Amino acid sequence: MKRFEPLKSLPPEEFLREGGVTLEQFLTLRDLVVADLTTERLRYPIKNRGKQVRRLTVEDKLLLLLPYVRHYPTFQQVGRQFGISESSAHKRYERSRDRLIRLLRLPGHTAAWAPGRLAGFLDVTAHPIDRPTRHQRADYSGKKKRHTGKAHLLVGVFRLQILAVVGGLGRTHEFHLFKQARLPLAPQVEVYADAGYQGIHRLHPARDIPITTSKRHVLTPDERAYHRALARLRIAIEPVNRRCKIFRIVKETDRGKHRHIGLTWHLVAGLVNLRYA
């Protein structure tokens, strides 16, 4: 079933709403997947043998994955659209997901040491998950009052490119998640974070976080001016969170296995970097 042909004639904004990327970016993804498949078949020719199942074109494989990530339907609905079973749609999604994560690899931890890297944002965003059957307390977020998964984002200041993503449990504090991530930030990189990262100065000297207040410590006019300036800088990371949450798979309640949340966020971060490169 070739579903790509009628979609090519859609208006650009309609195609963008369908899969979260433009037609040109879709074609770029297709070329990357075709080149990767060609290399894989040349390296492992024996994988082409065996029972022949109903094959989908490369375009249809992408059209199975992208609308699923963008709109988050059930695999029963996806399978009905492509004339395959629910389990087959799930397997093909996972294969395409793993391939795109590898092709759209994030700059990674070493990006913090790249020449010219001067500053970055740190932030944690959460999305709801189904209540787990075991170890429920580890996934329960007292702030959100429900079970959630978390994603720790390292974002470049100037291009707002997502450099690294680390998944975590809903109960894990932002600063503990930062320590678990072990991001090897270069000492000269200025890090802007929120008040949840109190104590980060022990791990990274170049940081800017809000000053803690109490009844005995009232902010001075200079400290209030510092807070306003920091807030004007940090507000730039909110559009990045919004770009990720456009993909409903990381906004609505996660129905999959919770150990795959990190893979889902890596896929979404790669698509966001492609969309806003």
C-alpha atoms as an extended CHARMM CRD file, in Angstrom:
* protein
*
       277  EXT
         1         1  MET       CA              0.0000000000        0.0000000000        0.0000000000  PROA      1               0.0000000000
         2         2  LYS       CA              1.5880000000        3.2580000000       -1.1220000000  PROA      2               0.0000000000
         3         3  ARG       CA              0.1390000000        6.0070000000        1.0230000000  PROA      3               0.0000000000
         4         4  PHE       CA              2.8660000000        8.5250000000        0.2020000000  PROA      4               0.0000000000
         5         5  GLU       CA              1.6870000000        9.3490000000       -3.3210000000  PROA      5               0.0000000000
         6         6  PRO       CA             -1.6000000000       11.0940000000       -2.3620000000  PROA      6               0.0000000000
         7         7  LEU       CA              0.1060000000       12.8870000000        0.5440000000  PROA      7               0.0000000000
         8         8  LYS       CA              2.6810000000       14.5860000000       -1.6800000000  PROA      8               0.0000000000
         9         9  SER       CA              0.0020000000       16.8530000000       -3.1160000000  PROA      9               0.0000000000
        10        10  LEU       CA             -1.1380000000       18.1030000000        0.2930000000  PROA      10              0.0000000000
        11        11  PRO       CA             -0.5260000000       21.7570000000        1.2110000000  PROA      11              0.0000000000
        12        12  PRO       CA              2.7400000000       22.1990000000        3.1570000000  PROA      12              0.0000000000
        13        13  GLU       CA              0.9720000000       23.0160000000        6.4270000000  PROA      13              0.0000000000
        14        14  GLU       CA             -1.2350000000       19.9150000000        6.1290000000  PROA      14              0.0000000000
        15        15  PHE       CA              1.7490000000       17.6350000000        5.4950000000  PROA      15              0.0000000000
        16        16  LEU       CA              3.5020000000       19.2000000000        8.4940000000  PROA      16              0.0000000000
        17        17  ARG       CA              0.5030000000       18.5000000000       10.7150000000  PROA      17              0.0000000000
        18        18  GLU       CA              0.3770000000       14.9060000000        9.5000000000  PROA      18              0.0000000000
        19        19  GLY       CA              3.8420000000       13.8400000000       10.6510000000  PROA      19              0.0000000000
        20        20  GLY       CA              5.5090000000       16.7580000000       12.4070000000  PROA      20              0.0000000000
        21        21  VAL       CA              8.0700000000       17.3740000000        9.6270000000  PROA      21              0.0000000000
        22        22  THR       CA              7.9490000000       19.1460000000        6.2770000000  PROA      22              0.0000000000
        23        23  LEU       CA              7.9320000000       17.3460000000        2.9400000000  PROA      23              0.0000000000
        24        24  GLU       CA             11.5890000000       18.2570000000        2.3340000000  PROA      24              0.0000000000
        25        25  GLN       CA             12.5670000000       16.8950000000        5.7450000000  PROA      25              0.0000000000
        26        26  PHE       CA             10.5320000000       13.7520000000        5.0680000000  PROA      26              0.0000000000
        27        27  LEU       CA             12.4510000000       13.1880000000        1.8500000000  PROA      27              0.0000000000
        28        28  THR       CA             15.7120000000       13.7280000000        3.7280000000  PROA      28              0.0000000000
        29        29  LEU       CA             14.6950000000       11.0540000000        6.2160000000  PROA      29              0.0000000000
        30        30  ARG       CA             13.7570000000        8.7280000000        3.3710000000  PROA      30              0.0000000000
        31        31  ASP       CA             17.1690000000        9.1440000000        1.7350000000  PROA      31              0.0000000000
        32        32  LEU       CA             18.9180000000        8.4720000000        5.0500000000  PROA      32              0.0000000000
        33        33  VAL       CA             16.8870000000        5.3030000000        5.6160000000  PROA      33              0.0000000000
        34        34  VAL       CA             17.4350000000        4.0540000000        2.0430000000  PROA      34              0.0000000000
        35        35  ALA       CA             21.2020000000        4.5570000000        2.3420000000  PROA      35              0.0000000000
        36        36  ASP       CA             21.2510000000        2.7940000000        5.7150000000  PROA      36              0.0000000000
        37        37  LEU       CA             19.2010000000       -0.1380000000        4.3950000000  PROA      37              0.0000000000
        38        38  THR       CA             21.5040000000       -0.4810000000        1.3800000000  PROA      38              0.0000000000
        39        39  THR       CA             24.5600000000       -0.5770000000        3.6140000000  PROA      39              0.0000000000
        40        40  GLU       CA             22.9100000000       -3.1090000000        5.9280000000  PROA      40              0.0000000000
        41        41  ARG       CA             21.9400000000       -5.4390000000        3.0820000000  PROA      41              0.0000000000
        42        42  LEU       CA             25.4490000000       -5.3580000000        1.6640000000  PROA      42              0.0000000000
        43        43  ARG       CA             26.9540000000       -6.0860000000        5.0750000000  PROA      43              0.0000000000
        44        44  TYR       CA             24.4470000000       -8.7900000000        6.0900000000  PROA      44              0.0000000000
        45        45  PRO       CA             23.0730000000      -10.3470000000        2.8680000000  PROA      45              0.0000000000
        46        46  ILE       CA             21.7910000000      -13.4230000000        4.6980000000  PROA      46              0.0000000000
        47        47  LYS       CA             19.1460000000      -11.2970000000        6.4290000000  PROA      47              0.0000000000
        48        48  ASN       CA             17.2900000000      -11.0380000000        3.1200000000  PROA      48              0.0000000000
        49        49  ARG       CA             16.4650000000      -14.7550000000        3.1520000000  PROA      49              0.0000000000
        50        50  GLY       CA             13.6100000000      -16.5770000000        4.8090000000  PROA      50              0.0000000000
        51        51  LYS       CA              9.8540000000      -16.2910000000        4.6840000000  PROA      51              0.0000000000
        52        52  GLN       CA              8.6550000000      -13.2500000000        2.7880000000  PROA      52              0.0000000000
        53        53  VAL       CA              6.0970000000      -11.2100000000        4.6990000000  PROA      53              0.0000000000
        54        54  ARG       CA              4.0430000000       -8.3110000000        3.4570000000  PROA      54              0.0000000000
        55        55  ARG       CA              6.5490000000       -5.5480000000        2.8190000000  PROA      55              0.0000000000
        56        56  LEU       CA              6.0290000000       -1.8360000000        3.1660000000  PROA      56              0.0000000000
        57        57  THR       CA              7.8910000000        0.7410000000        1.1470000000  PROA      57              0.0000000000
        58        58  VAL       CA             10.3850000000        2.9990000000        2.9100000000  PROA      58              0.0000000000
        59        59  GLU       CA              7.9350000000        5.8900000000        2.6190000000  PROA      59              0.0000000000
        60        60  ASP       CA              5.1520000000        3.8360000000        4.1940000000  PROA      60              0.0000000000
        61        61  LYS       CA              7.4320000000        2.7800000000        7.0590000000  PROA      61              0.0000000000
        62        62  LEU       CA              8.0800000000        6.4440000000        7.8020000000  PROA      62              0.0000000000
        63        63  LEU       CA              4.3820000000        7.2340000000        7.4300000000  PROA      63              0.0000000000
        64        64  LEU       CA              3.6770000000        4.5230000000        9.9830000000  PROA      64              0.0000000000
        65        65  LEU       CA              6.1370000000        5.9710000000       12.5100000000  PROA      65              0.0000000000
        66        66  LEU       CA              5.8070000000        9.7410000000       12.1260000000  PROA      66              0.0000000000
        67        67  PRO       CA              1.9940000000       10.0790000000       12.4440000000  PROA      67              0.0000000000
        68        68  TYR       CA              2.0970000000        7.6220000000       15.3400000000  PROA      68              0.0000000000
        69        69  VAL       CA              4.6260000000        9.7660000000       17.2020000000  PROA      69              0.0000000000
        70        70  ARG       CA              2.8290000000       12.9640000000       16.1930000000  PROA      70              0.0000000000
        71        71  HSD       CA             -0.7690000000       11.9410000000       17.0480000000  PROA      71              0.0000000000
        72        72  TYR       CA             -0.2490000000        8.8220000000       19.2390000000  PROA      72              0.0000000000
        73        73  PRO       CA             -3.1010000000        6.5700000000       18.0440000000  PROA      73              0.0000000000
        74        74  THR       CA             -3.3230000000        2.8930000000       18.9770000000  PROA      74              0.0000000000
        75        75  PHE       CA             -1.4730000000        0.2290000000       16.9990000000  PROA      75              0.0000000000
        76        76  GLN       CA             -4.8410000000       -1.2880000000       16.1710000000  PROA      76              0.0000000000
        77        77  GLN       CA             -5.7150000000        1.8850000000       14.2500000000  PROA      77              0.0000000000
        78        78  VAL       CA             -2.2720000000        2.0000000000       12.6150000000  PROA      78              0.0000000000
        79        79  GLY       CA             -2.4990000000       -1.6350000000       11.5350000000  PROA      79              0.0000000000
        80        80  ARG       CA             -5.9470000000       -1.0770000000       10.0230000000  PROA      80              0.0000000000
        81        81  GLN       CA             -4.6190000000        1.8460000000        7.9590000000  PROA      81              0.0000000000
        82        82  PHE       CA             -1.7770000000       -0.2280000000        6.4980000000  PROA      82              0.0000000000
        83        83  GLY       CA             -3.6140000000       -3.5420000000        6.2020000000  PROA      83              0.0000000000
        84        84  ILE       CA             -1.4400000000       -5.3510000000        8.7490000000  PROA      84              0.0000000000
        85        85  SER       CA             -2.0210000000       -6.7710000000       12.1990000000  PROA      85              0.0000000000
        86        86  GLU       CA             -1.6740000000       -4.8170000000       15.4300000000  PROA      86              0.0000000000
        87        87  SER       CA              1.4240000000       -6.7850000000       16.5080000000  PROA      87              0.0000000000
        88        88  SER       CA              3.0440000000       -6.3340000000       13.0970000000  PROA      88              0.0000000000
        89        89  ALA       CA              2.4780000000       -2.5700000000       13.2660000000  PROA      89              0.0000000000
        90        90  HSD       CA              4.1150000000       -2.5320000000       16.7120000000  PROA      90              0.0000000000
        91        91  LYS       CA              7.1660000000       -4.4750000000       15.5220000000  PROA      91              0.0000000000
        92        92  ARG       CA              7.6430000000       -2.2800000000       12.4730000000  PROA      92              0.0000000000
        93        93  TYR       CA              7.3450000000        0.8380000000       14.5750000000  PROA      93              0.0000000000
        94        94  GLU       CA             10.0540000000       -0.3610000000       16.9530000000  PROA      94              0.0000000000
        95        95  ARG       CA             12.3960000000       -1.2500000000       14.0960000000  PROA      95              0.0000000000
        96        96  SER       CA             11.8970000000        2.1360000000       12.4390000000  PROA      96              0.0000000000
        97        97  ARG       CA             12.2730000000        3.8970000000       15.8060000000  PROA      97              0.0000000000
        98        98  ASP       CA             15.6190000000        2.2390000000       16.5440000000  PROA      98              0.0000000000
        99        99  ARG       CA             16.8810000000        3.0150000000       13.0470000000  PROA      99              0.0000000000
       100       100  LEU       CA             15.9050000000        6.6960000000       13.2050000000  PROA      100             0.0000000000
       101       101  ILE       CA             17.4480000000        7.0850000000       16.6590000000  PROA      101             0.0000000000
       102       102  ARG       CA             20.7130000000        5.8650000000       15.1670000000  PROA      102             0.0000000000
       103       103  LEU       CA             20.4240000000        8.0760000000       12.0690000000  PROA      103             0.0000000000
       104       104  LEU       CA             19.2940000000       11.1760000000       13.9890000000  PROA      104             0.0000000000
       105       105  ARG       CA             21.8210000000       10.7240000000       16.7570000000  PROA      105             0.0000000000
       106       106  LEU       CA             21.9910000000       13.6330000000       19.1840000000  PROA      106             0.0000000000
       107       107  PRO       CA             25.2760000000       15.5540000000       19.4540000000  PROA      107             0.0000000000
       108       108  GLY       CA             25.7320000000       13.7850000000       22.7750000000  PROA      108             0.0000000000
       109       109  HSD       CA             27.7900000000       14.4700000000       25.8500000000  PROA      109             0.0000000000
       110       110  THR       CA             30.8990000000       15.3930000000       23.8680000000  PROA      110             0.0000000000
       111       111  ALA       CA             29.0230000000       18.3480000000       22.3530000000  PROA      111             0.0000000000
       112       112  ALA       CA             29.5920000000       20.2210000000       25.5990000000  PROA      112             0.0000000000
       113       113  TRP       CA             33.3230000000       20.2010000000       24.7920000000  PROA      113             0.0000000000
       114       114  ALA       CA             32.9200000000       21.4060000000       21.2010000000  PROA      114             0.0000000000
       115       115  PRO       CA             34.8850000000       24.5560000000       20.2510000000  PROA      115             0.0000000000
       116       116  GLY       CA             32.7680000000       27.6640000000       20.6490000000  PROA      116             0.0000000000
       117       117  ARG       CA             30.3260000000       26.0380000000       23.0610000000  PROA      117             0.0000000000
       118       118  LEU       CA             29.8840000000       28.7880000000       25.6360000000  PROA      118             0.0000000000
       119       119  ALA       CA             26.5380000000       28.2130000000       27.3380000000  PROA      119             0.0000000000
       120       120  GLY       CA             23.6970000000       25.7550000000       27.7040000000  PROA      120             0.0000000000
       121       121  PHE       CA             20.3300000000       25.2760000000       29.3910000000  PROA      121             0.0000000000
       122       122  LEU       CA             19.4580000000       22.5040000000       31.8120000000  PROA      122             0.0000000000
       123       123  ASP       CA             15.8270000000       21.5980000000       32.3590000000  PROA      123             0.0000000000
       124       124  VAL       CA             13.6230000000       18.6430000000       33.2570000000  PROA      124             0.0000000000
       125       125  THR       CA             10.2210000000       18.0130000000       31.7150000000  PROA      125             0.0000000000
       126       126  ALA       CA              7.7310000000       15.3590000000       32.7510000000  PROA      126             0.0000000000
       127       127  HSD       CA              4.9150000000       13.4980000000       31.0500000000  PROA      127             0.0000000000
       128       128  PRO       CA              2.3000000000       11.1660000000       32.5810000000  PROA      128             0.0000000000
       129       129  ILE       CA              2.4980000000        7.3810000000       32.4630000000  PROA      129             0.0000000000
       130       130  ASP       CA              0.1140000000        4.5920000000       33.3780000000  PROA      130             0.0000000000
       131       131  ARG       CA              0.3490000000        3.5070000000       36.9850000000  PROA      131             0.0000000000
       132       132  PRO       CA              2.9180000000        0.7040000000       37.0990000000  PROA      132             0.0000000000
       133       133  THR       CA              2.0240000000       -2.6520000000       38.6020000000  PROA      133             0.0000000000
       134       134  ARG       CA              5.2560000000       -2.8070000000       40.6110000000  PROA      134             0.0000000000
       135       135  HSD       CA              7.4700000000       -0.2320000000       42.3710000000  PROA      135             0.0000000000
       136       136  GLN       CA              4.8050000000        2.4470000000       42.0360000000  PROA      136             0.0000000000
       137       137  ARG       CA              6.4450000000        4.7980000000       44.5110000000  PROA      137             0.0000000000
       138       138  ALA       CA              9.5330000000        5.2770000000       42.3260000000  PROA      138             0.0000000000
       139       139  ASP       CA              7.3900000000        6.6470000000       39.4740000000  PROA      139             0.0000000000
       140       140  TYR       CA              5.1290000000        8.8620000000       41.5680000000  PROA      140             0.0000000000
       141       141  SER       CA              5.7890000000       12.5870000000       41.2940000000  PROA      141             0.0000000000
       142       142  GLY       CA              4.7500000000       14.5700000000       44.3450000000  PROA      142             0.0000000000
       143       143  LYS       CA              4.7780000000       17.7540000000       42.2780000000  PROA      143             0.0000000000
       144       144  LYS       CA              2.4980000000       16.4340000000       39.5230000000  PROA      144             0.0000000000
       145       145  LYS       CA              0.4350000000       14.2840000000       41.9240000000  PROA      145             0.0000000000
       146       146  ARG       CA              0.5480000000       11.3330000000       39.5750000000  PROA      146             0.0000000000
       147       147  HSD       CA              2.9290000000        8.7740000000       38.0680000000  PROA      147             0.0000000000
       148       148  THR       CA              5.2410000000       10.3510000000       35.5160000000  PROA      148             0.0000000000
       149       149  GLY       CA              8.4140000000        9.8570000000       33.5580000000  PROA      149             0.0000000000
       150       150  LYS       CA             11.0560000000       12.5560000000       33.3150000000  PROA      150             0.0000000000
       151       151  ALA       CA             13.4390000000       13.7280000000       30.6170000000  PROA      151             0.0000000000
       152       152  HSD       CA             16.5560000000       15.7210000000       31.4790000000  PROA      152             0.0000000000
       153       153  LEU       CA             17.4200000000       18.0490000000       28.5730000000  PROA      153             0.0000000000
       154       154  LEU       CA             20.7050000000       19.7540000000       27.7710000000  PROA      154             0.0000000000
       155       155  VAL       CA             20.0020000000       22.4770000000       25.1950000000  PROA      155             0.0000000000
       156       156  GLY       CA             22.4060000000       24.8190000000       23.4180000000  PROA      156             0.0000000000
       157       157  VAL       CA             21.7440000000       28.5050000000       24.0350000000  PROA      157             0.0000000000
       158       158  PHE       CA             22.2280000000       29.9750000000       20.5730000000  PROA      158             0.0000000000
       159       159  ARG       CA             20.6490000000       27.4130000000       18.2100000000  PROA      159             0.0000000000
       160       160  LEU       CA             18.3380000000       25.8390000000       20.8340000000  PROA      160             0.0000000000
       161       161  GLN       CA             19.5490000000       22.4380000000       19.6900000000  PROA      161             0.0000000000
       162       162  ILE       CA             18.9280000000       19.4950000000       22.0190000000  PROA      162             0.0000000000
       163       163  LEU       CA             22.3900000000       18.1660000000       22.8130000000  PROA      163             0.0000000000
       164       164  ALA       CA             21.5390000000       15.2930000000       25.1490000000  PROA      164             0.0000000000
       165       165  VAL       CA             18.5240000000       13.6110000000       26.7600000000  PROA      165             0.0000000000
       166       166  VAL       CA             18.5300000000       11.4410000000       29.8750000000  PROA      166             0.0000000000
       167       167  GLY       CA             15.3840000000        9.6530000000       31.0390000000  PROA      167             0.0000000000
       168       168  GLY       CA             14.4280000000        9.2430000000       34.6680000000  PROA      168             0.0000000000
       169       169  LEU       CA             11.7110000000        8.2170000000       37.1050000000  PROA      169             0.0000000000
       170       170  GLY       CA              9.0050000000       10.5860000000       38.2860000000  PROA      170             0.0000000000
       171       171  ARG       CA             10.2050000000       10.5990000000       41.8880000000  PROA      171             0.0000000000
       172       172  THR       CA             13.8130000000       11.5210000000       41.0040000000  PROA      172             0.0000000000
       173       173  HSD       CA             14.7520000000       15.0860000000       41.8580000000  PROA      173             0.0000000000
       174       174  GLU       CA             16.1710000000       17.3160000000       39.1100000000  PROA      174             0.0000000000
       175       175  PHE       CA             19.5710000000       17.6250000000       40.7540000000  PROA      175             0.0000000000
       176       176  HSD       CA             19.8240000000       13.8900000000       41.4160000000  PROA      176             0.0000000000
       177       177  LEU       CA             18.9100000000       13.2690000000       37.7840000000  PROA      177             0.0000000000
       178       178  PHE       CA             21.7020000000       15.6460000000       36.7550000000  PROA      178             0.0000000000
       179       179  LYS       CA             24.1820000000       13.7320000000       38.9000000000  PROA      179             0.0000000000
       180       180  GLN       CA             23.0110000000       10.4100000000       37.4600000000  PROA      180             0.0000000000
       181       181  ALA       CA             23.3710000000       11.7530000000       33.9000000000  PROA      181             0.0000000000
       182       182  ARG       CA             27.0720000000       12.5390000000       34.4630000000  PROA      182             0.0000000000
       183       183  LEU       CA             27.1950000000       15.0530000000       31.6420000000  PROA      183             0.0000000000
       184       184  PRO       CA             30.8990000000       15.8850000000       31.1090000000  PROA      184             0.0000000000
       185       185  LEU       CA             30.3950000000       19.6220000000       30.7880000000  PROA      185             0.0000000000
       186       186  ALA       CA             33.4960000000       21.6240000000       29.9640000000  PROA      186             0.0000000000
       187       187  PRO       CA             34.4660000000       23.9820000000       32.8260000000  PROA      187             0.0000000000
       188       188  GLN       CA             34.1130000000       27.0710000000       30.6130000000  PROA      188             0.0000000000
       189       189  VAL       CA             30.5170000000       26.2650000000       29.5840000000  PROA      189             0.0000000000
       190       190  GLU       CA             28.0590000000       28.5440000000       31.3870000000  PROA      190             0.0000000000
       191       191  VAL       CA             25.0210000000       26.5750000000       32.5530000000  PROA      191             0.0000000000
       192       192  TYR       CA             21.6350000000       28.1990000000       33.1820000000  PROA      192             0.0000000000
       193       193  ALA       CA             19.2870000000       26.2020000000       35.3970000000  PROA      193             0.0000000000
       194       194  ASP       CA             16.3240000000       26.6910000000       37.7160000000  PROA      194             0.0000000000
       195       195  ALA       CA             16.1010000000       26.4850000000       41.4970000000  PROA      195             0.0000000000
       196       196  GLY       CA             15.8890000000       22.6860000000       41.3980000000  PROA      196             0.0000000000
       197       197  TYR       CA             19.6390000000       22.5220000000       40.7960000000  PROA      197             0.0000000000
       198       198  GLN       CA             20.7510000000       23.8880000000       44.1720000000  PROA      198             0.0000000000
       199       199  GLY       CA             24.1830000000       22.4380000000       44.8930000000  PROA      199             0.0000000000
       200       200  ILE       CA             25.3020000000       22.2560000000       41.2770000000  PROA      200             0.0000000000
       201       201  HSD       CA             28.2320000000       24.5470000000       42.1200000000  PROA      201             0.0000000000
       202       202  ARG       CA             29.9570000000       21.5510000000       43.7180000000  PROA      202             0.0000000000
       203       203  LEU       CA             29.9510000000       19.7540000000       40.3660000000  PROA      203             0.0000000000
       204       204  HSD       CA             30.1530000000       22.5850000000       37.8550000000  PROA      204             0.0000000000
       205       205  PRO       CA             31.6010000000       26.0010000000       38.7540000000  PROA      205             0.0000000000
       206       206  ALA       CA             30.2260000000       27.9830000000       35.7740000000  PROA      206             0.0000000000
       207       207  ARG       CA             26.5120000000       28.0170000000       36.5780000000  PROA      207             0.0000000000
       208       208  ASP       CA             23.6900000000       30.4970000000       37.0400000000  PROA      208             0.0000000000
       209       209  ILE       CA             20.7740000000       29.4710000000       39.2390000000  PROA      209             0.0000000000
       210       210  PRO       CA             18.2760000000       31.4780000000       41.2960000000  PROA      210             0.0000000000
       211       211  ILE       CA             19.3570000000       32.5840000000       44.7620000000  PROA      211             0.0000000000
       212       212  THR       CA             17.5110000000       30.8330000000       47.5560000000  PROA      212             0.0000000000
       213       213  THR       CA             15.3880000000       32.9940000000       49.8150000000  PROA      213             0.0000000000
       214       214  SER       CA             13.9920000000       32.5710000000       53.3070000000  PROA      214             0.0000000000
       215       215  LYS       CA             12.3340000000       34.6120000000       56.0110000000  PROA      215             0.0000000000
       216       216  ARG       CA             15.7400000000       35.6660000000       57.2760000000  PROA      216             0.0000000000
       217       217  HSD       CA             17.2050000000       36.3030000000       53.8370000000  PROA      217             0.0000000000
       218       218  VAL       CA             15.2200000000       38.7880000000       51.7770000000  PROA      218             0.0000000000
       219       219  LEU       CA             16.4390000000       39.4690000000       48.2690000000  PROA      219             0.0000000000
       220       220  THR       CA             18.3010000000       42.7090000000       47.7470000000  PROA      220             0.0000000000
       221       221  PRO       CA             17.5280000000       44.9140000000       44.7090000000  PROA      221             0.0000000000
       222       222  ASP       CA             20.6540000000       43.5870000000       42.9660000000  PROA      222             0.0000000000
       223       223  GLU       CA             19.5900000000       39.9790000000       43.5690000000  PROA      223             0.0000000000
       224       224  ARG       CA             16.1170000000       40.7140000000       42.2010000000  PROA      224             0.0000000000
       225       225  ALA       CA             17.6500000000       42.2400000000       39.0930000000  PROA      225             0.0000000000
       226       226  TYR       CA             19.7960000000       39.0980000000       38.7400000000  PROA      226             0.0000000000
       227       227  HSD       CA             16.6760000000       36.9100000000       38.9700000000  PROA      227             0.0000000000
       228       228  ARG       CA             14.9160000000       38.9290000000       36.2750000000  PROA      228             0.0000000000
       229       229  ALA       CA             17.9300000000       38.7400000000       33.9550000000  PROA      229             0.0000000000
       230       230  LEU       CA             18.2400000000       34.9740000000       34.5340000000  PROA      230             0.0000000000
       231       231  ALA       CA             14.5260000000       34.4700000000       33.8940000000  PROA      231             0.0000000000
       232       232  ARG       CA             14.7970000000       36.3490000000       30.5790000000  PROA      232             0.0000000000
       233       233  LEU       CA             17.5680000000       33.9620000000       29.5370000000  PROA      233             0.0000000000
       234       234  ARG       CA             15.9470000000       30.7480000000       30.7390000000  PROA      234             0.0000000000
       235       235  ILE       CA             12.5840000000       31.4610000000       29.1430000000  PROA      235             0.0000000000
       236       236  ALA       CA             14.1640000000       30.4540000000       25.8220000000  PROA      236             0.0000000000
       237       237  ILE       CA             14.0610000000       26.7770000000       26.8120000000  PROA      237             0.0000000000
       238       238  GLU       CA             10.2670000000       26.7540000000       27.0890000000  PROA      238             0.0000000000
       239       239  PRO       CA              9.7900000000       26.7980000000       23.2710000000  PROA      239             0.0000000000
       240       240  VAL       CA             12.0460000000       23.7220000000       23.1330000000  PROA      240             0.0000000000
       241       241  ASN       CA              9.7360000000       21.9020000000       25.5600000000  PROA      241             0.0000000000
       242       242  ARG       CA              6.7980000000       23.0110000000       23.4590000000  PROA      242             0.0000000000
       243       243  ARG       CA              8.4440000000       21.6970000000       20.2780000000  PROA      243             0.0000000000
       244       244  CYS       CA              8.8410000000       18.2970000000       21.9290000000  PROA      244             0.0000000000
       245       245  LYS       CA              5.2920000000       18.2120000000       23.3060000000  PROA      245             0.0000000000
       246       246  ILE       CA              3.8870000000       18.7840000000       19.7990000000  PROA      246             0.0000000000
       247       247  PHE       CA              4.6260000000       15.0770000000       19.3920000000  PROA      247             0.0000000000
       248       248  ARG       CA              1.7660000000       13.6880000000       21.4460000000  PROA      248             0.0000000000
       249       249  ILE       CA              3.6420000000       10.5350000000       22.3970000000  PROA      249             0.0000000000
       250       250  VAL       CA              5.5770000000       12.5420000000       25.0310000000  PROA      250             0.0000000000
       251       251  LYS       CA              2.5930000000       14.6600000000       26.0830000000  PROA      251             0.0000000000
       252       252  GLU       CA             -0.2470000000       12.2130000000       26.5990000000  PROA      252             0.0000000000
       253       253  THR       CA             -0.2600000000        9.3150000000       29.0390000000  PROA      253             0.0000000000
       254       254  ASP       CA              2.3880000000        6.8120000000       27.9550000000  PROA      254             0.0000000000
       255       255  ARG       CA              0.8150000000        3.4240000000       27.2210000000  PROA      255             0.0000000000
       256       256  GLY       CA              4.0040000000        1.5130000000       26.4610000000  PROA      256             0.0000000000
       257       257  LYS       CA              6.6610000000       -0.1010000000       28.5890000000  PROA      257             0.0000000000
       258       258  HSD       CA              8.2170000000        2.4770000000       30.8600000000  PROA      258             0.0000000000
       259       259  ARG       CA             11.7460000000        1.2980000000       30.1710000000  PROA      259             0.0000000000
       260       260  HSD       CA             11.3130000000        2.5950000000       26.6080000000  PROA      260             0.0000000000
       261       261  ILE       CA             10.6540000000        6.1990000000       27.6490000000  PROA      261             0.0000000000
       262       262  GLY       CA             14.3070000000        7.1130000000       27.0700000000  PROA      262             0.0000000000
       263       263  LEU       CA             14.1870000000        5.7270000000       23.5170000000  PROA      263             0.0000000000
       264       264  THR       CA             11.0110000000        7.6800000000       22.8050000000  PROA      264             0.0000000000
       265       265  TRP       CA             12.5720000000       10.9300000000       24.0010000000  PROA      265             0.0000000000
       266       266  HSD       CA             15.7120000000       10.3420000000       21.9260000000  PROA      266             0.0000000000
       267       267  LEU       CA             13.5320000000        9.8600000000       18.8280000000  PROA      267             0.0000000000
       268       268  VAL       CA             11.4830000000       12.9880000000       19.5390000000  PROA      268             0.0000000000
       269       269  ALA       CA             14.6150000000       15.0510000000       20.2660000000  PROA      269             0.0000000000
       270       270  GLY       CA             16.1580000000       13.9270000000       16.9700000000  PROA      270             0.0000000000
       271       271  LEU       CA             13.0040000000       14.8900000000       15.0560000000  PROA      271             0.0000000000
       272       272  VAL       CA             12.8720000000       18.2730000000       16.8000000000  PROA      272             0.0000000000
       273       273  ASN       CA             16.5140000000       18.9710000000       15.8880000000  PROA      273             0.0000000000
       274       274  LEU       CA             15.7380000000       18.0260000000       12.2820000000  PROA      274             0.0000000000
       275       275  ARG       CA             12.5940000000       20.1590000000       12.1870000000  PROA      275             0.0000000000
       276       276  TYR       CA             14.2260000000       23.2930000000       13.6220000000  PROA      276             0.0000000000
       277       277  ALA       CA             17.7800000000       22.9150000000       12.3200000000  PROA      277             0.0000000000
